[in-house]
Amino acid sequence: MALPLMPKATAVWLVENTALSFIQIADFCGLHELEIQAIADGDVGMGMQGLDPIANGQLTQDELDRCANDPAARLKLAKSTNPMPKARGKGARYTPVSKRQDRPDGIAWLVKNHPELQDVQISKLLGTTKPTIKAIRDKTHWNSANITPRNPVTLGLCTEADLEKVVIIARARAAKLEKAEGNAEAATNASDDTASEE
């Protein structure tokens, strides 16, 4: 159930400015009826500035009048006309300057401990480039003498959840490819057997 923005401040305003019952206000604000009673008595919310739900578009005057005339009616939150924020696209992952020198160590750890990961997955996970990953795999990186494999989670380059998600996807893909190769090999053996029988 959707609740109004700042429910207690909205409840304070409704108690002070309307003839709604405590149950109606409690139901609309997602609070307990006794809490609304305490606001009305001045025990809770003393000095709190009430938030007008009509002025901020969460409630209409018609809805307020409808519920004031019918104690059994319940207030309904008005649909917002404000545009919803857009989710940020999956762009390159930003790594702070202070942690960039640790990135090759994290890549080396992933290459060593999770060979099933593709370069694309490592690149997205750590915010690096494919040539850097290739150079670390081939040991042709300019600083390869100083690279020591270290867990990228402990280095703060990615979260444990992100790492586990990528590893699970990579293992599922590897198992699928292995199964497909096994089926292709079985089909080849079966066709060789039928050819030898003829």
N, C-alpha and C positions, 0 to 999 in steps of 0.2 A: 504494500500500500504506500502510495506517495504521500510524504508529509510536507508541510510548508517549510520554507526557509526559516531558520531560527524559531523553532516551535514555542519555546518559553516566552520569547518577546512577543510573538504573535498571540499567544494565550493572554498575556498581560493586556494587550490592546483590545482583544475581544471582550475580556472581563470588564474593562473600563468603558468601552464604547458601544456595547450591544446588550440586548436583552436575551441573549442565548442562554440555554441551560448549561450547567457545568458538564453534563454528559455530552452535549453537542460539542462544546469547546474541547473537552478531553479527547473525544473521538477524532476531531479534525486535526488536533495538534499532536496526537500520539502520546498523550500524557494520561496519568491516572486521574480519575474524578476528584480524589482527595487532594491532589496536587493543585488542581484548579481552585478548589475550595480554599486552600492555603494561600494562593495568589490573591483571591478575593478578600480574604481576611487580613492580608498584609504581612503574613508570616514568611512568605516566599516571594522573591522578586522585588523586594523593597528597593526603590531607586532604579529599577530596571526600566529602560526606555521601551515603550511598547512599539511593535513593528506593525504598521498598517498593511494588512494583506490585500486590501483593495488598491492602494496606491502602488504596490509593487507587482500587481497583476496576478496574484495567486488566488484571488477570490473576486467575484463580481457582486455588485450591490443587489442585483436581482436574486442571486443565490443566498445572500445574507438575509434579505427580506423574506424569502420563501421559508427559510429555517426558523426565523424569528416568529412567524405566524403559525408554524407547526412544530411543536416540541418533539414529535417523534421523527421528524426529518433529520437527515445528516448532511452536513456541509460537504461539498465536493470541490476539490482543488480545480481551479480553472486551468485549461490547457495553455501552456506558455507560447507566446508568439515570438519569443526570442530565438534566434537561430542556435542550434546545438553546436558545440565546439567540434571541430573535425579531429579525428584521431591522427596523430602524427604518423607519417609513413615510415616504413622500415628503411631508413637510410643507413649510412655508414655509422658505425658505433664510434662515439668520441672517446678518446683516451686522453686523460690529462697529461700534460707535458712531463710531470714528475714521474709518471709510470711508463712512459714510452720506451725507456731503456730496458724495462723488464719484459717487454713484449716478445723478443726473440726467445727468452727463457721459457715463457708460456707456450710458444709455438713448438719448441723442441720437446716439451713435456707431452703435449698433445700428440705429436708425431710418434713419440716413443711409446706412450701408454695407450693410445687409441688409434691404431693404424687403419681402422675401418672408416675414420673420418676423411671426407674429401677436402681438397684445398678450399673449395667454395664455402664449406661449412666452417672451417677454421677461420677463414677470412671474415665471414659475417660475425662469428662469435667474438673474435678478438679485435676486429676493426683493422685488419692488416691487408696486405696485397698478396696476390698469388706468386709474383716473382720472389717476394721475401720468403714465403713458405717453401718454395722450390729451392731457393738458395740454402735454407736451413736443412731441408731433406738431403740435398746433395753435399752438404758441408762446404759450400762455396761462399757462404755469407762472409762479408768483410770482417766480421767480429767473431767468427766461429770458434776461435781458440778460447774465447771468454764466455761462451754460452754454456750455461748449466741448466738442464731441464728442471723447471720448478712449476708447481701446480698453479695455473692461472687464477684459480679461485682465491688461493692464499695471497697471490700478488695483487688481487683486487681488479683484475682485468675483465672478469665476468662473474656471474653468480653461479652458485651450485645448481640451482634449478635450470638455468639456461644450458649449462654443460650437460646435465643429465638428459635434458630434452633432446639435444643434438646427438648425444651418444645413442639414445634409444632409437631415434630415427635412422641413424647410420647402421646400427645393428640389424634393424628390421629390413633395411634395404639390402644389406649383405646376405641375410638369410634368404630373402626372396630371390636374389641372384643365384645363390648356391642351389636353391631348389630348382630354379629354371634350368641351370646347367646340368643338374642331376637328371631331370626329365628329358633333356635333349640327349644326354649320353645314353639313357635307357632306350630312347626311341632309336638311336643309331645302332645300339647293340641288337635290338629287336629286328631291325631291318637287315642287319648283317646275318642274323640267324635264319630269317626267312629266305634270304638270297642263297645261303649255303644249302638249305633243304631242297631248293629247286634244282 
